[in-house]
Amino acid sequence: MGTLEQLYLTFFWFSSNVHWGAILTILVQSQVLVMVGDESKGAGVGTAIAIGSLTGILVPPLLGAWSDRVRLRMGRRRPFMVVGTALNLVALVGMATFPFLETDSLWGFTGAYWLYVGAYLMANFANNVATAPYTALMPDVVHPDQRGSVAGWYGLMTLLGNGVGMGLASSMVSQQASLGEFQGQIYRVYMLIGLILVVGVLITVLGTREQPLTTEPKPFEWGSFLKGFVAPFGARDFRWVFLTRMLMSMGVFSVQSFLLFYLRDVVKDFSVFGRTLATTPELAVLGVLGLLLLLALPSTVIAGKLSDRYGRKRVVYVAGGIQAVVAAGFIFNDNYLAALFIGALFGVGYGAYESVNWALATDVLPDMDDAAKDMGIWHMALTVPQFLATPVAGWLLDTFNAFGKQGGRPTMGYTVIFSVAILYFALGTVFVARVKKAR
């Protein structure tokens, strides 16, 4: 597979990460804060992200198994990408509109909040419809000898997409604007996200040569599916790869989901050597994560090639160790310069890990005939942490901030959630040693 073909294959991953980079770091936090207020922002963000992630638990393997059996001329994976993207666009309209409705209170929040959560749930469902079969395109069309290099492209698209998404949202949205201005900002950024999704799916669908299934597929049976859902976890290596990926993702979501609030509540002053670098918390997030991505970009490319030569596990040990150690800096820091430095170093480890993880997962697939289903199950390691780690971190944030306020430490919650994140990173790194098949 040539370089241009690898670019076409992975471009949809770029657009998907633009989508989530904007939503998960800036938009959900800013919109929820407007709807629920400062005292409940942790619970509001945690609840929204947790409910939205529910579809990521069962939909990926189900859609993966379905796509394994599709016999369309267009192929097995690409039709789902088109349908999922179309549904995603509808959900984005709801996410842009519902927060500004005037509604009564319901179950501790406003009705507008729950409508927003419903639209966010639909966006997650639609995105899983598109991406679960899409993850199987790599083992479908890429030779095993090139998977490390292609995984490097996936890692690169992860970082570029997140960077572009965060850049768009942070530069176009500000909590300091009036409600009317904020509403206009939200509409514009969601429209741009939708446009990027459409361009991304068109490039990958039209640029990737997928061979349609010519043989009679195994018939789908619910009993067999449920057994197949559990079966990959019977493979020791797959089980450990899934667990380590889940732990690392739990660490990332515990930090990422509340970084905007951390900069707003703890750092506050976004100047370096007397020069103001950011005028809003949203732009301050862009500074920290922008440096993270800048250092992560070369790390992804280098790590992918190094993993082909020296083995996946060695790269993961170094990458995970960097993330665990550097994340500790957030606990002892209330300075923007230090936050920028921490973000830059964290990017080195994060980029290397993202690059290698795709290749590590494909190396340990139990059955290539069920590649999409098993990759869909592996994909759950990216979504289950949103359901587990984010609401826990949100509850810890609100609870310990309220507790600390009584003793003069109103930001104690951030110390707690970052400490928990370090534990996730450390465990996710150490457990890679249990994977026997990969080098």
C-alpha positions as CSV (number, residue, x, y, z in Angstrom):
1,M,0.0,0.0,0.0
2,G,1.5,3.3,-1.1
3,T,1.7,6.4,1.1
4,L,-1.2,8.2,-0.7
5,E,-3.4,5.1,-0.2
6,Q,-2.5,5.1,3.5
7,L,-3.4,8.7,3.7
8,Y,-6.8,8.1,2.1
9,L,-7.5,5.1,4.4
10,T,-6.7,7.1,7.6
11,F,-8.3,10.4,6.7
12,F,-11.7,9.5,8.0
13,W,-10.0,8.9,11.4
14,F,-8.8,12.5,11.2
15,S,-12.3,13.9,10.7
16,S,-13.7,11.7,13.4
17,N,-11.0,13.0,15.8
18,V,-11.8,16.6,14.8
19,H,-15.4,15.9,15.8
20,W,-14.4,14.4,19.2
21,G,-11.5,16.8,19.9
22,A,-13.8,19.7,19.7
23,I,-16.7,18.1,21.6
24,L,-14.9,16.3,24.4
25,T,-12.5,19.0,25.4
26,I,-14.3,22.3,24.8
27,L,-18.0,22.1,23.7
28,V,-19.5,19.7,26.2
29,Q,-17.8,21.5,29.1
30,S,-18.8,25.0,27.9
31,Q,-22.3,24.0,27.1
32,V,-22.9,22.0,30.3
33,L,-21.5,24.9,32.4
34,V,-24.1,27.2,30.8
35,M,-26.9,24.7,31.5
36,V,-26.1,23.5,35.1
37,G,-23.9,26.1,36.7
38,D,-20.5,26.0,38.5
39,E,-21.4,23.9,41.5
40,S,-22.7,21.0,39.4
41,K,-20.3,21.2,36.4
42,G,-18.4,18.0,37.3
43,A,-21.5,15.9,37.7
44,G,-23.1,17.5,34.6
45,V,-20.1,16.7,32.4
46,G,-19.6,13.3,33.8
47,T,-23.2,12.3,33.4
48,A,-23.5,13.5,29.9
49,I,-20.3,11.8,28.7
50,A,-21.2,8.6,30.6
51,I,-24.7,8.3,29.1
52,G,-23.4,9.2,25.6
53,S,-20.8,6.4,25.8
54,L,-23.4,3.7,26.5
55,T,-23.7,2.9,22.8
56,G,-20.0,2.3,22.6
57,I,-20.3,-0.8,24.7
58,L,-22.6,-3.0,22.5
59,V,-22.8,-1.2,19.2
60,P,-19.2,-1.6,17.9
61,P,-19.1,-5.5,18.1
62,L,-22.6,-5.8,16.8
63,L,-22.0,-3.5,13.9
64,G,-18.6,-5.1,13.3
65,A,-20.2,-8.6,13.1
66,W,-22.9,-7.3,10.8
67,S,-20.4,-5.7,8.5
68,D,-18.4,-9.0,8.4
69,R,-21.4,-10.5,6.6
70,V,-22.4,-7.7,4.2
71,R,-22.2,-8.5,0.5
72,L,-22.5,-5.2,-1.2
73,R,-20.5,-4.1,-4.3
74,M,-19.4,-1.1,-2.3
75,G,-17.8,-3.4,0.2
76,R,-18.4,-4.5,3.8
77,R,-17.2,-1.4,5.8
78,R,-17.8,1.7,3.7
79,P,-21.6,1.6,3.6
80,F,-21.7,1.8,7.4
81,M,-19.3,4.8,7.3
82,V,-21.7,6.7,5.0
83,V,-24.9,5.9,7.0
84,G,-23.2,6.6,10.3
85,T,-21.9,10.0,9.2
86,A,-25.3,11.0,7.9
87,L,-26.9,10.2,11.3
88,N,-24.1,12.0,13.1
89,L,-24.9,15.2,11.2
90,V,-28.5,15.1,12.5
91,A,-27.3,14.6,16.1
92,L,-24.9,17.6,15.8
93,V,-27.9,19.8,14.9
94,G,-29.6,18.8,18.2
95,M,-26.4,19.3,20.2
96,A,-26.1,22.8,18.8
97,T,-29.8,23.7,19.4
98,F,-31.1,22.1,22.6
99,P,-28.9,23.9,25.3
100,F,-30.6,27.1,24.5
101,L,-34.2,26.0,25.0
102,E,-36.1,27.2,28.0
103,T,-37.4,24.2,29.9
104,D,-38.3,23.2,33.5
105,S,-36.1,21.2,35.9
106,L,-36.0,17.5,35.5
107,W,-34.1,14.9,37.5
108,G,-31.7,17.4,39.1
109,F,-31.0,19.3,35.8
110,T,-33.0,21.2,33.2
111,G,-35.0,19.6,30.5
112,A,-32.7,21.3,28.0
113,Y,-29.8,19.4,29.6
114,W,-31.4,16.0,29.1
115,L,-32.3,16.8,25.5
116,Y,-28.7,17.7,24.9
117,V,-27.6,14.4,26.5
118,G,-30.0,12.6,24.2
119,A,-28.5,14.3,21.1
120,Y,-25.0,13.5,22.5
121,L,-26.1,9.9,22.9
122,M,-27.3,9.8,19.2
123,A,-24.0,11.3,18.1
124,N,-22.1,8.5,19.9
125,F,-24.4,5.9,18.4
126,A,-24.0,7.3,14.9
127,N,-20.2,7.6,15.2
128,N,-20.0,4.0,16.3
129,V,-22.1,2.9,13.3
130,A,-19.4,4.6,11.2
131,T,-16.2,3.8,13.0
132,A,-16.7,0.2,14.3
133,P,-16.7,-1.3,10.8
134,Y,-14.1,1.3,9.7
135,T,-11.6,-0.1,12.2
136,A,-11.6,-3.4,10.3
137,L,-10.5,-1.7,7.1
138,M,-6.9,-1.8,8.4
139,P,-6.7,-5.6,8.8
140,D,-8.8,-6.0,5.6
141,V,-6.6,-4.0,3.2
142,V,-3.2,-3.6,4.9
143,H,-0.5,-6.3,4.8
144,P,0.8,-7.3,8.2
145,D,4.3,-6.0,7.4
146,Q,2.9,-2.5,6.9
147,R,0.6,-2.4,9.9
148,G,3.1,-0.6,12.1
149,S,3.5,2.1,9.5
150,V,-0.2,2.5,8.9
151,A,-0.8,2.5,12.7
152,G,1.6,5.5,12.7
153,W,-0.7,7.2,10.3
154,Y,-3.7,6.4,12.5
155,G,-1.8,7.9,15.5
156,L,-0.9,10.9,13.4
157,M,-4.5,11.4,12.4
158,T,-5.6,11.0,16.0
159,L,-3.4,13.9,17.1
160,L,-3.9,16.1,14.1
161,G,-7.7,15.6,14.3
162,N,-7.8,16.3,18.0
163,G,-5.6,19.4,17.5
164,V,-7.7,20.8,14.7
165,G,-10.9,20.1,16.6
166,M,-9.7,21.7,19.8
167,G,-8.3,24.6,17.8
168,L,-11.6,25.3,16.1
169,A,-13.6,25.1,19.2
170,S,-11.3,27.1,21.5
171,S,-10.9,29.9,19.0
172,M,-14.6,30.1,18.1
173,V,-16.2,29.6,21.5
174,S,-15.9,31.7,24.7
175,Q,-17.8,31.4,28.0
176,Q,-17.1,35.1,28.5
177,A,-19.4,36.0,25.6
178,S,-23.0,37.0,26.1
179,L,-25.6,34.2,25.8
180,G,-26.6,35.4,22.3
181,E,-23.0,35.6,21.1
182,F,-22.3,32.2,22.6
183,Q,-25.2,30.7,20.8
184,G,-24.0,31.9,17.5
185,Q,-20.5,30.6,18.2
186,I,-21.9,27.2,19.0
187,Y,-23.9,27.0,15.8
188,R,-20.9,28.0,13.7
189,V,-18.5,25.5,15.2
190,Y,-20.9,22.6,14.9
191,M,-21.6,23.4,11.2
192,L,-17.8,23.4,10.6
193,I,-17.4,20.0,12.4
194,G,-20.2,18.5,10.2
195,L,-18.5,19.8,7.1
196,I,-15.2,18.2,8.1
197,L,-17.0,14.9,8.8
198,V,-18.5,14.9,5.3
199,V,-15.1,15.6,3.6
200,G,-13.4,12.9,5.7
201,V,-15.8,10.2,4.9
202,L,-15.8,11.0,1.2
203,I,-12.0,10.9,1.0
204,T,-11.7,7.5,2.7
205,V,-14.7,5.9,1.0
206,L,-13.7,7.1,-2.5
207,G,-10.0,6.6,-2.0
208,T,-9.9,3.1,-0.4
209,R,-10.2,0.0,-2.6
210,E,-12.2,-2.4,-0.6
211,Q,-12.9,-5.8,-2.1
212,P,-16.5,-7.0,-1.7
213,L,-17.2,-10.3,0.0
214,T,-17.5,-13.0,-2.6
215,T,-17.9,-16.1,-0.5
216,E,-21.0,-17.0,1.5
217,P,-20.5,-15.5,5.0
218,K,-21.3,-17.4,8.2
219,P,-25.0,-16.7,9.1
220,F,-25.6,-14.4,11.9
221,E,-27.0,-16.0,15.1
222,W,-27.6,-14.2,18.3
223,G,-26.4,-17.1,20.4
224,S,-23.2,-17.3,18.4
225,F,-22.8,-13.5,18.5
226,L,-23.1,-13.4,22.3
227,K,-20.6,-16.3,22.5
228,G,-18.4,-14.5,20.0
229,F,-18.7,-11.3,22.1
230,V,-17.1,-13.1,25.0
231,A,-14.8,-15.4,23.0
232,P,-12.0,-12.8,22.3
233,F,-11.5,-12.3,26.0
234,G,-10.7,-16.0,26.2
235,A,-7.5,-15.2,24.3
236,R,-5.1,-14.1,27.0
237,D,-3.2,-11.6,24.8
238,F,-6.4,-9.9,23.6
239,R,-7.7,-9.7,27.1
240,W,-4.6,-7.9,28.3
241,V,-4.4,-5.6,25.4
242,F,-8.0,-4.6,26.0
243,L,-7.4,-4.0,29.7
244,T,-4.2,-1.9,29.2
245,R,-5.9,0.2,26.5
246,M,-8.9,0.7,28.8
247,L,-6.8,1.8,31.7
248,M,-4.7,4.3,29.6
249,S,-8.0,5.7,28.2
250,M,-9.4,6.1,31.7
251,G,-6.4,8.2,32.6
252,V,-6.7,10.3,29.5
253,F,-10.5,11.0,30.0
254,S,-10.0,11.8,33.7
255,V,-7.6,14.6,32.7
256,Q,-9.0,15.7,29.3
257,S,-12.6,16.0,30.4
258,F,-11.8,18.5,33.1
259,L,-8.7,20.3,31.8
260,L,-10.8,23.3,30.8
261,F,-12.2,23.6,34.4
262,Y,-8.7,23.1,35.9
263,L,-7.2,26.0,33.9
264,R,-10.2,28.1,34.7
265,D,-10.3,27.4,38.5
266,V,-6.7,26.6,39.4
267,V,-4.3,28.4,37.0
268,K,-6.5,31.4,36.2
269,D,-3.6,33.6,35.0
270,F,-2.6,32.6,31.5
271,S,0.5,34.8,31.2
272,V,4.2,33.7,30.9
273,F,7.0,36.1,31.9
274,G,4.5,39.0,32.1
275,R,3.0,38.3,28.6
276,T,-0.6,37.2,28.3
277,L,-0.7,34.1,26.0
278,A,-4.5,33.4,26.4
279,T,-7.4,35.6,27.2
280,T,-9.9,32.8,27.9
281,P,-9.8,29.3,29.5
282,E,-10.7,27.9,26.1
283,L,-7.6,29.4,24.4
284,A,-5.5,28.3,27.4
285,V,-6.6,24.7,26.8
286,L,-5.5,25.1,23.2
287,G,-2.1,26.3,24.3
288,V,-1.5,23.3,26.6
289,L,-3.0,20.7,24.2
290,G,-1.5,22.4,21.2
291,L,2.0,21.8,22.6
292,L,1.0,18.3,23.6
293,L,0.1,17.6,20.0
294,L,3.1,19.4,18.6
295,L,5.5,17.0,20.5
296,A,3.2,14.1,19.8
297,L,3.3,14.4,16.0
298,P,6.9,13.3,15.5
299,S,6.5,10.8,18.3
300,T,3.7,8.9,16.4
301,V,5.6,8.5,13.2
302,I,8.9,7.5,14.9
303,A,7.2,5.1,17.3
304,G,5.2,3.3,14.6
305,K,8.4,2.5,12.7
306,L,10.4,1.6,15.9
307,S,7.6,-0.8,16.9
308,D,8.0,-2.7,13.6
309,R,11.7,-3.0,14.2
310,Y,12.1,-3.4,18.0
311,G,8.7,-4.6,19.1
312,R,5.5,-3.0,20.4
313,K,5.9,-3.6,24.1
314,R,9.1,-1.7,24.5
315,V,7.6,1.4,22.9
316,V,4.5,1.1,25.1
317,Y,6.6,0.8,28.3
318,V,8.4,4.1,27.5
319,A,5.3,5.9,26.3
320,G,3.1,4.8,29.2
321,G,5.8,5.6,31.7
322,I,6.2,9.1,30.4
323,Q,2.4,9.7,30.7
324,A,2.3,8.5,34.3
325,V,5.2,10.5,35.5
326,V,4.5,13.7,33.7
327,A,0.8,13.7,34.7
328,A,1.9,14.1,38.3
329,G,3.0,17.6,37.5
330,F,-0.6,18.8,37.3
331,I,-1.0,18.0,41.0
332,F,1.7,20.4,42.1
333,N,1.2,23.2,39.6
334,D,-0.9,26.3,39.4
335,N,1.3,28.1,36.8
336,Y,0.5,28.3,33.1
337,L,4.2,28.0,32.0
338,A,4.5,24.8,33.9
339,A,1.2,23.6,32.5
340,L,2.5,24.2,29.0
341,F,5.7,22.3,29.8
342,I,3.8,19.4,31.2
343,G,1.6,19.2,28.1
344,A,4.6,19.2,25.8
345,L,6.3,16.3,27.6
346,F,3.0,14.4,28.0
347,G,2.6,14.6,24.2
348,V,5.8,12.6,23.6
349,G,4.4,9.6,25.5
350,Y,0.8,10.0,24.3
351,G,1.8,10.2,20.6
352,A,4.0,7.1,20.9
353,Y,1.3,5.1,22.6
354,E,-1.5,6.1,20.2
355,S,0.7,5.1,17.3
356,V,1.6,1.6,18.5
357,N,-1.7,0.6,20.1
358,W,-3.5,0.0,16.7
359,A,-0.7,-2.3,15.6
360,L,-0.7,-4.1,19.0
361,A,-4.4,-4.8,18.7
362,T,-4.2,-6.2,15.2
363,D,-1.2,-8.4,16.2
364,V,-3.3,-10.2,18.8
365,L,-6.7,-10.6,17.0
366,P,-7.9,-14.2,17.8
367,D,-9.6,-14.8,14.4
368,M,-9.0,-12.8,11.3
369,D,-12.3,-14.0,9.9
370,D,-14.0,-12.0,12.6
371,A,-11.6,-9.1,12.4
372,A,-14.3,-6.4,12.4
373,K,-16.2,-7.9,15.3
374,D,-13.0,-8.3,17.4
375,M,-11.8,-4.8,16.5
376,G,-15.2,-3.5,17.4
377,I,-14.8,-5.2,20.8
378,W,-11.3,-3.7,21.1
379,H,-12.9,-0.3,20.2
380,M,-14.9,-0.6,23.4
381,A,-11.7,0.0,25.3
382,L,-11.9,3.6,24.0
383,T,-15.6,4.0,25.0
384,V,-16.0,2.1,28.3
385,P,-13.6,4.5,30.0
386,Q,-15.9,7.4,29.2
387,F,-18.7,5.5,31.0
388,L,-16.5,4.5,34.0
389,A,-13.8,7.1,34.5
390,T,-15.6,10.4,33.5
391,P,-18.6,10.2,35.9
392,V,-16.3,9.0,38.7
393,A,-13.9,11.9,38.1
394,G,-16.8,14.4,37.9
395,W,-18.3,13.2,41.2
396,L,-14.8,13.3,42.8
397,L,-14.3,16.8,41.5
398,D,-17.6,18.3,42.8
399,T,-17.4,16.3,46.1
400,F,-13.8,17.2,47.0
401,N,-14.0,20.7,45.8
402,A,-17.0,21.2,48.1
403,F,-15.2,19.4,51.0
404,G,-11.9,21.4,50.4
405,K,-13.8,24.7,50.3
406,Q,-14.6,24.2,54.0
407,G,-10.9,24.0,54.8
408,G,-9.7,26.7,52.4
409,R,-8.8,24.4,49.5
410,P,-11.7,24.9,47.0
411,T,-9.7,23.1,44.2
412,M,-8.9,19.9,46.1
413,G,-11.0,17.9,43.6
414,Y,-8.4,18.4,40.9
415,T,-5.7,17.0,43.0
416,V,-7.8,13.9,43.6
417,I,-8.8,13.2,40.0
418,F,-5.2,13.7,38.7
419,S,-3.9,11.3,41.3
420,V,-6.4,8.7,40.1
421,A,-5.4,9.3,36.5
422,I,-1.7,8.6,37.4
423,L,-2.8,5.3,38.9
424,Y,-4.6,4.4,35.6
425,F,-1.5,5.2,33.5
426,A,0.8,3.2,35.8
427,L,-1.4,0.1,35.7
428,G,-2.0,0.4,32.0
429,T,1.8,0.4,31.4
430,V,2.8,-2.3,33.7
431,F,0.1,-4.8,32.5
432,V,1.5,-4.7,28.9
433,A,4.1,-7.2,30.2
434,R,1.3,-9.8,30.3
435,V,1.0,-9.7,26.5
436,K,3.0,-12.7,25.3
437,K,2.3,-12.8,21.5
438,A,3.6,-9.3,20.7
439,R,7.3,-8.4,21.0
